[in-house]
Amino acid sequence: MGDDLGDEWWQHDCESDGSEAEAEAEKKKSQNKPIKGKSNVPKKAEKRTKLMENTVTAKKKKKNEEASKFPKQKNEKDTSSDSAKKRKRKKKTITDVLAASEPKPGCPADLQNSLTLYFSDKRSVIEQEELKLHDSCFLTCNDLTHSLSSYLKQICPKWAKVQRQHTEKKSVVLLIVCSSALRAIELIKQLTTFRGEAKAVKLFAKHIKIEEQMKLLQKGVVHIGVGTPCRISALIQRDGLSLQALRFLVLDWNWRDQKCRRMIDIPEIKLDVFKLLESWVLDRCKADKVKIGLF
């Protein structure tokens, strides 16, 4: 029924129903509408987290790419260094070659070949012929079974008589040439059973002045001299040592040092030995005054 008598009641009911429906629709819209300041916050946070994740993943990719590049370079360096090491290991030194080879006793042909090789670029063919020695200029060689005393007894069985006959100062009957001072001292110790009453002198430069050696040679009769080729040549040049009474020259040919080198394998000693032979010994060998032995 209507409030007014003039209004129709059914029209009023329809209007009320429509207003109610509109009110309900507005409520639903208000519920669905986002609240300012709250709905935008989670969306922005999500965007930030996504951006951070993307940047982190991008950085990780770059690091992985760089890490994958650098190890390759290191591996290349390692391989190159390994190959270089292998190349270095392949190179054999003189010591390795000598250590691997079996020791063979020296013979006159070894000395002759060494002389010709050394003087091949320093002398003409005719001059090289002058350096060659006859087999009679050499004593029997050590077959690696002798000690120094037993070898000297073999090459000089009448040593006692030779020792008594030697009366000349500044000269020796037996001259032993070795590579170093320590080796010379060792050889002098090995002479005890051979030399008897004969006097031996050290002829090397270590801790001994050349003037002292000259005085020692001038004082009395010396029978045996043991030393290095450089000092022996220096004494001869300064007239401190004479080779007038020399009869036996023994080269310490077969002995090897800690590096398995013989006296002839050391360039400096080799040069001094050949200078000594060329300047003072070879001519006396050809005159049959001196004989050479290889110990």
Secondary structure, DSSP 8 states (H G I E B T S, - for coil): --SSSSS-HHHHHHHHHHHHHHHHHHHHHHHHS--TTTSHHHHHHHHHHHHHHHHHHHHHHHHHHHHHHHHHHHHHHHHHHHHHHHHHHHS--HHHHHHHS------HHHHHHHHHHHTTTTS-HHHHHTT---GGGB-----S---HHHHHHHH-TTHHHHHHH---TTB-SEEEE-S-HHHHHHHHHHTHHHHTT--EEEE-STT--HHHHHHHHHHS---EEEE-HHHHHHHHHTTSSB-TT--EEEE--S---TTS--GGGSHHHHHHHHHHIIIIIHHHHHTTS-EEEE-
